[in-house]
């Protein structure tokens, strides 16, 4: 791409030869164990390379499992140093499959499963009002809003109050005070309005009230350690900040009405999101709806466990019934009043659809979550695949969209729908 075009599109520099910035975990790729052709593997990877060539993602990771076997585990690009505003003298650090990346809103899928695990343990009833566990939440008409409504983006508090200082995001007590004081836009759960940040803080407070422990420790005890994760934590500790991939606001700057939707959903413009997400205070904080950090393989491991009905490498993480409740559709597809697009949710997951949905064509049996529009993490029980595509740019609209759609389509094409008797998990 010519330098003038790169400046206009606000993209990173992309070399002609991608092999020098590509990392492949050859020991972690085993397509032959599931009779997947090398041609199918390379077709998917070429779609990732096409996405990288758009220049909107300085770094990309991919982990993909088929029938439980990892068949793709690669990365391309840089952790730091090749952003649109970095000059030639900036030190470029290559991306590897071990680099931790912030999952942003894909964090919600993990936080949601923690709540379903609490229900399995008999510590909460998701149909109870939040105020049953946290009475102070009942203020200003929120007495009847249930935990389930929060999980399914029907809780009536989709955004933090306008003009809230960004520092509030890493002040647990102040953000909770603001949410308790907030007036809901509705309380009957009839309308979907994506809760970008708010819902995670509510779920955290309920979890910590009923367990008497922190959400970090609960995650560590019931998911991270049993599944052998190295990262997979809300934020990272100070000594590991330098290892966390930088985030970049790339692509053409959003204009109205898109810019209005972004501000409505995220509470700030895209440059503010870039600045905040690279702030050590955000990176070290606990933000259950938006700052879980880890690798593509770790998030893929999480969705493979769900696909296998709550089992990871022979170890029971949670019951199959818990998984089914977490992925069961709640309500019909509706226009999301925050994102202004049709969405289909469970109590915690973004669901696919027929004839086409978020996770590709004929994806009625797929469930997962997007992170800041570009990170795509999902499982499809009809195809027996789990996929995690992470990246470090967050373009909102632009020339990359066809490449991102082509990646999802290519994955769907290479893994046809299986007969029902071959599926591990079937969605109702």
Phi, psi and omega in degrees: 000134180296150184299325178294320178294321179298319179294319181294322182267354178057062183237167178273168179279132183242120179288156177296315181265113183275350184297329183288342180241020179251134177241128179238127175274082185298329179287344182256006179248122183224063180295333182294335181290340180239020177057038176265128184290152177295331177297321178294318179300312183290330177297317178294316181295324178298327177291328175291317177300321178297321176295318179297322182295344176291342176082004183272350181235102179301333177215143179222141171235147175222132170228129182222130177244143176230126185052034176087354183253131179288124183247346176217129178209092188216165174218162179210141176102212189227151175283314179219161165098352180235036176283166181302330183259003178280139179267178186296337183275350181292133180294125180261123180252120184295147175279141172233174179288350180263358181288127176284140181229145176287129181280348186050233189288347173297342174303330184300325180298320181289313179300321179297316180295326176302320180292321177293328177290324174300319179295321177298324180279358178079016183270337176220158166246118186296342178273355176287150171296147175304323184293344175296324181264327182230085187305329183294342180288345186289351184301150173057038173088014183262014186300326186262357181294124185267163175300320180297321177297320177297316181297324185261016176062035177237022186276352175080006177231065188290342184217154173287155182305146178301150178066017175288127179301140184297334180300339181298333183300332179249025174242095187305315185289322182288320179294324178292320178300316181296321180290325177291326180280343186297145174264126182288151175282338175194164181229358186269356177072015185281337187238142179271130174213107187309126178265091188296317184236320193298315186302322181298321179292324178294314180297320178301315184294321178295313180302314183290332179290316185277338180264338185071018182223173180277157177294330177297315181291324179295314176302315181299316186286320189256345179234300190300306182290315178300331181262005174068035180281142173276315181258247175054053179231156172288112186069182176229159180285160186304322183290347180250006182302324183292342180273341183286132182296142176285154179251146186226130172277103185245175178080173178302140180294131182300139175247165177299137009271353182299318180298326178294318179296317179299312179297322180294319183281318189255350178080016179182167179283173189292328177291325176295318178298319177299312182297314182294317184291342176260006179279127180306331179293322175291317184292336179261351185282176173246107180233090191301337180269355189202006178221031168296139182234144178175192181262168175298321181295322180293318177292324176295322176300318179300312181289330175293321176300317178296317180299328179271018174073030176094012181245137174231117179049048177081357182258131179281115178270316175204173183283158177295326178298322177298317178297314182299321178292328181287335184251001181289129180302138176238113183078173180273169173298132181224161171288118178289126187280354173265308184271346178060037173225153178293133181225152177233117186242152160257193175278069176132344184239153169268126186257154177279194181194168176243143002283344176214148181212190182305325184258026173106184180291144179049054184249031182304330184259017180259148178215148180175206178202144175266148175242117181046048173072327189256329179283130186233114183231119183203169172228148179231107184290336179285339179250350182059048178233152168229137190225139174220109176248111178252151178207167188247002174257154172226070170291145181265304174229153179157194187287351181279342188301316177301323180292321178294317178295323180294324177299311181298318180295318181298317177301312180299320182293321184283343181234088182295159180296135183270156172300151185302326184288348179262357183273141180282324187219128180243124179279144178289000000 
